[in-house]
Amino acid sequence: MKFLFLLSSFIFLININNVAQNFKILNGDTINRIDNNNLKQGLWISFNEDTGKKIDEGIYKNGKKSGIWKKYYKSGTIKSEITYLNNIPTGYAKFYYANGNVSEEGIWKINKWTGNYKYYFENGKLSYDWNYNSSGKRTGDQKYYHENGNLMIEGDWANGKEAGALKEYYVDGSLKSEKSFADGKLDETSVKHYKKQETKAIVTKKEKSIESVKLFTGNGYYKLNNKNKKVDREGEFLNGRLVDGKRYFYNSNGELIKTSIYKNGKLIRNIDNLKK
């Protein structure tokens, strides 16, 4: 009888230990639970072994992420909040800088933004205020802002391409340029540039490249020359980066050898000019 009692007690302790390995208790709540089918259930939290601070946390339903999941920086401040549906990011998403300010937010569907999307400077001021259609392409009113909060660019897009009038503004808020697009293509005859605090156009279509070089701020339409006075880049710039246009490459004799074409910030084609 004594042997049977000890054996029963031993089996009981083993069962208790197995159950304890399937979950943890935090502040009276059960977390990190695995059910009898070896599926994660309920609230799960992972911790940094060195600092003890949270790495991420969220809800599992039958082994799949569900609802809002949060990630944290090593400091413990919030890094992101992403909504999941059946383990797939679907719904509202929000990202943060290490200082706690929001960096971007919007609706994420599978692998693209849809609806209204906002991107912020690290100081908390709005940088982009864009709108996407259900296919993840920019459509409708689009706005860019200077870091001081003043409007930088505003215009309409249709299915990912510029469509209609587009205006650009100086840092002080005064009008800098006006231009029109159709299906993403610039109507060069529509381009007008303005001096600060003035509304009278000061350059013509032929003069715009000279004026653009002098006033290059990294945003808008420009044609830039290299040290040999040959065209290096031309097209639409955003934050100093060519997003829609062409970049030209020359050999030591000054001959054009390659042209790279960019669209929406991506290289879409290289042309070997020597083969022409």
C-alpha positions as CSV (number, residue, x, y, z in Angstrom):
1,M,0.0,0.0,0.0
2,K,2.8,2.4,0.9
3,F,4.5,1.6,-2.5
4,L,1.2,2.3,-4.3
5,F,0.7,5.6,-2.5
6,L,4.3,6.7,-3.4
7,L,3.7,5.7,-7.0
8,S,0.4,7.6,-7.2
9,S,2.1,10.7,-5.7
10,F,5.0,10.4,-8.2
11,I,2.5,10.2,-11.2
12,F,0.5,13.2,-9.8
13,L,3.7,15.3,-9.5
14,I,4.7,14.4,-13.1
15,N,1.2,15.5,-14.4
16,I,1.4,18.8,-12.4
17,N,4.8,19.5,-13.9
18,N,3.6,18.8,-17.5
19,V,0.7,21.2,-17.0
20,A,3.0,23.8,-15.6
21,Q,5.1,23.7,-18.7
22,N,2.1,24.5,-20.9
23,F,1.6,28.0,-19.5
24,K,2.9,30.7,-17.2
25,I,1.3,33.0,-14.6
26,L,1.8,36.7,-14.9
27,N,0.1,39.0,-12.4
28,G,-2.5,36.4,-11.8
29,D,-3.3,35.9,-15.5
30,T,-2.5,32.8,-17.5
31,I,-0.2,33.5,-20.5
32,N,1.7,31.4,-23.1
33,R,-0.7,28.5,-22.9
34,I,-0.6,25.5,-25.2
35,D,-3.7,23.3,-25.4
36,N,-3.9,19.5,-25.7
37,N,-3.6,19.8,-29.5
38,N,-0.3,21.6,-29.1
39,L,-1.8,24.9,-30.3
40,K,-1.1,28.3,-28.8
41,Q,-4.1,29.8,-27.1
42,G,-4.9,33.1,-25.4
43,L,-2.5,35.8,-24.4
44,W,1.2,35.3,-25.3
45,I,4.0,37.5,-24.2
46,S,7.7,37.1,-24.9
47,F,10.4,38.8,-22.8
48,N,14.0,39.9,-23.3
49,E,16.1,37.5,-21.2
50,D,18.6,40.2,-20.3
51,T,16.3,43.1,-19.4
52,G,13.1,41.3,-18.6
53,K,11.2,43.8,-20.8
54,K,8.6,42.7,-23.2
55,I,9.5,41.9,-26.8
56,D,6.0,41.4,-28.1
57,E,2.5,40.4,-27.0
58,G,-0.9,39.4,-28.4
59,I,-3.6,36.9,-28.7
60,Y,-3.5,33.4,-30.3
61,K,-6.6,31.6,-31.4
62,N,-5.9,28.0,-32.3
63,G,-2.3,28.7,-33.0
64,K,-2.9,31.8,-35.1
65,K,-2.3,35.4,-34.3
66,S,-5.5,37.4,-33.9
67,G,-6.4,41.0,-33.1
68,I,-3.8,43.6,-32.2
69,W,-0.2,42.5,-31.6
70,K,2.3,44.8,-30.1
71,K,6.1,44.9,-30.5
72,Y,8.5,46.8,-28.3
73,Y,12.0,48.4,-28.5
74,K,14.7,47.2,-26.2
75,S,14.0,50.2,-24.0
76,G,10.5,49.0,-23.5
77,T,8.7,51.7,-25.5
78,I,6.1,50.6,-28.1
79,K,7.5,49.9,-31.6
80,S,4.4,48.8,-33.5
81,E,0.7,47.8,-33.3
82,I,-0.5,45.5,-36.0
83,T,-3.9,43.9,-36.4
84,Y,-4.0,40.2,-37.4
85,L,-6.7,38.0,-38.8
86,N,-5.9,34.2,-39.0
87,N,-2.2,35.0,-38.7
88,I,-2.2,37.5,-41.5
89,P,-1.7,41.3,-41.0
90,T,-5.1,42.7,-41.9
91,G,-6.5,45.9,-40.5
92,Y,-5.2,48.9,-38.7
93,A,-1.4,49.2,-38.2
94,K,0.6,51.8,-36.4
95,F,4.4,52.2,-36.1
96,Y,6.4,54.3,-33.7
97,Y,9.8,56.0,-33.5
98,A,12.0,55.1,-30.5
99,N,11.1,58.5,-28.9
100,G,7.5,57.4,-28.7
101,N,6.1,59.5,-31.6
102,V,4.1,57.8,-34.3
103,S,6.1,57.2,-37.5
104,E,3.3,55.8,-39.8
105,E,-0.3,54.5,-39.6
106,G,-3.0,53.2,-41.8
107,I,-5.0,50.2,-42.9
108,W,-2.8,47.2,-44.0
109,K,-4.4,44.5,-46.1
110,I,-2.3,41.3,-46.7
111,N,0.7,43.1,-48.3
112,K,-0.4,46.6,-49.1
113,W,-1.8,49.8,-47.6
114,T,-5.4,50.7,-48.4
115,G,-7.5,53.8,-47.6
116,N,-5.9,56.7,-45.8
117,Y,-2.2,56.4,-44.9
118,K,-0.1,58.9,-42.9
119,Y,3.7,59.1,-42.4
120,Y,5.2,61.4,-39.8
121,F,8.5,63.2,-39.2
122,E,10.3,62.1,-36.0
123,N,9.3,65.4,-34.5
124,G,5.7,64.3,-34.7
125,K,4.6,66.6,-37.6
126,L,2.9,65.1,-40.6
127,S,5.1,64.3,-43.6
128,Y,2.7,62.4,-46.0
129,D,-1.0,62.2,-46.1
130,W,-1.9,59.8,-48.9
131,N,-4.9,57.8,-50.0
132,Y,-4.9,54.3,-51.5
133,N,-7.5,52.3,-53.4
134,S,-8.5,48.7,-52.6
135,S,-5.7,47.5,-54.9
136,G,-3.0,49.4,-53.0
137,K,-2.4,52.1,-55.5
138,R,-2.5,55.8,-54.7
139,T,-5.7,57.4,-55.7
140,G,-7.4,60.7,-54.9
141,D,-5.9,63.6,-52.9
142,Q,-2.2,63.3,-52.0
143,K,-0.3,65.7,-49.8
144,Y,3.3,66.1,-48.7
145,Y,4.4,68.4,-45.9
146,H,7.6,70.2,-45.0
147,E,9.1,69.4,-41.6
148,N,7.8,72.7,-40.2
149,G,4.3,71.6,-40.9
150,N,3.6,73.7,-44.0
151,L,2.2,72.0,-47.1
152,M,4.9,71.0,-49.6
153,I,3.0,69.3,-52.5
154,E,-0.6,68.6,-53.2
155,G,-2.3,67.0,-56.1
156,D,-4.6,64.2,-57.4
157,W,-3.5,60.6,-58.3
158,A,-5.5,58.0,-60.2
159,N,-4.6,54.3,-59.9
160,G,-1.0,55.0,-58.8
161,K,-0.3,57.9,-61.3
162,E,-0.5,61.6,-61.2
163,A,-3.7,63.0,-62.7
164,G,-4.6,66.6,-63.0
165,A,-3.2,69.7,-61.3
166,L,-0.2,69.5,-58.9
167,K,1.0,72.4,-56.8
168,E,4.3,72.7,-55.0
169,Y,5.0,75.1,-52.1
170,Y,8.1,76.7,-50.5
171,V,9.0,76.0,-46.9
172,D,7.3,79.3,-45.9
173,G,4.0,78.2,-47.5
174,S,4.1,80.4,-50.6
175,L,3.4,78.9,-54.0
176,K,6.5,77.5,-55.8
177,S,5.1,75.8,-58.9
178,E,2.1,74.5,-60.8
179,K,1.9,71.7,-63.3
180,S,-0.6,69.3,-64.8
181,F,-0.4,65.5,-65.4
182,A,-2.4,63.0,-67.4
183,D,-2.0,59.3,-66.7
184,G,1.3,60.0,-64.9
185,K,2.7,62.1,-67.8
186,L,3.7,65.7,-67.3
187,D,2.3,68.3,-69.6
188,E,5.4,70.4,-70.0
189,T,3.5,73.4,-71.4
190,S,1.6,73.7,-68.1
191,V,4.7,74.1,-65.9
192,K,4.9,77.5,-64.1
193,H,7.4,78.5,-61.4
194,Y,7.1,81.3,-58.9
195,K,9.3,83.4,-56.7
196,K,8.6,83.4,-53.0
197,Q,5.7,85.5,-52.0
198,E,4.8,86.2,-55.6
199,T,2.1,84.8,-57.8
200,K,3.5,86.0,-61.2
201,A,5.2,83.3,-63.2
202,I,8.9,84.1,-63.8
203,V,10.0,81.3,-66.1
204,T,8.9,79.6,-69.3
205,K,9.1,76.0,-70.2
206,K,12.5,76.5,-71.9
207,E,13.9,78.3,-68.8
208,K,12.7,75.9,-66.2
209,S,15.8,73.6,-66.0
210,I,18.1,76.6,-65.3
211,E,15.8,77.9,-62.6
212,S,15.4,74.4,-61.1
213,V,19.2,74.0,-60.7
214,K,19.5,77.3,-58.9
215,L,16.6,76.6,-56.5
216,F,17.0,72.8,-56.1
217,T,15.4,71.8,-52.8
218,G,15.0,68.1,-53.5
219,N,11.3,68.2,-54.3
220,G,9.5,68.8,-57.6
221,Y,10.5,68.7,-61.2
222,Y,14.2,69.4,-62.0
223,K,16.8,68.8,-64.7
224,L,20.3,68.5,-63.1
225,N,23.7,68.7,-64.9
226,N,26.9,66.9,-63.9
227,K,30.3,68.6,-63.6
228,N,30.8,68.3,-67.4
229,K,27.5,70.3,-67.9
230,K,25.7,67.3,-69.3
231,V,22.3,66.3,-68.1
232,D,22.7,63.8,-65.2
233,R,19.1,63.5,-64.0
234,E,15.7,64.9,-64.9
235,G,12.2,64.3,-63.6
236,E,10.3,64.4,-60.4
237,F,12.3,64.4,-57.1
238,L,11.1,63.7,-53.6
239,N,13.4,64.5,-50.6
240,G,16.4,64.7,-53.0
241,R,15.7,61.4,-54.7
242,L,14.6,60.9,-58.3
243,V,11.2,59.1,-58.2
244,D,9.9,59.6,-61.7
245,G,12.3,60.4,-64.6
246,K,15.6,59.5,-66.2
247,R,19.2,59.2,-65.1
248,Y,22.0,59.4,-67.7
249,F,25.5,57.7,-67.7
250,Y,28.5,58.8,-69.8
251,N,31.9,57.3,-70.6
252,S,35.2,59.2,-70.3
253,N,34.7,60.7,-73.8
254,G,31.4,62.2,-72.7
255,E,29.3,59.8,-74.8
256,L,25.9,58.7,-73.4
257,I,26.2,55.0,-72.7
258,K,23.2,54.2,-70.6
259,T,19.8,55.6,-69.5
260,S,18.0,54.4,-66.4
261,I,14.2,55.0,-66.2
262,Y,12.5,55.4,-62.8
263,K,8.9,55.2,-61.9
264,N,7.4,55.6,-58.4
265,G,10.8,55.5,-56.9
266,K,11.8,52.2,-58.6
267,L,14.2,51.4,-61.5
268,I,12.0,49.9,-64.2
269,R,14.3,49.9,-67.2
270,N,17.9,50.3,-68.4
271,I,18.6,51.4,-72.0
272,D,21.9,50.6,-73.6
273,N,22.4,53.8,-75.7
274,L,25.5,52.3,-77.5
275,K,23.3,49.7,-79.1
276,K,21.0,52.3,-80.7
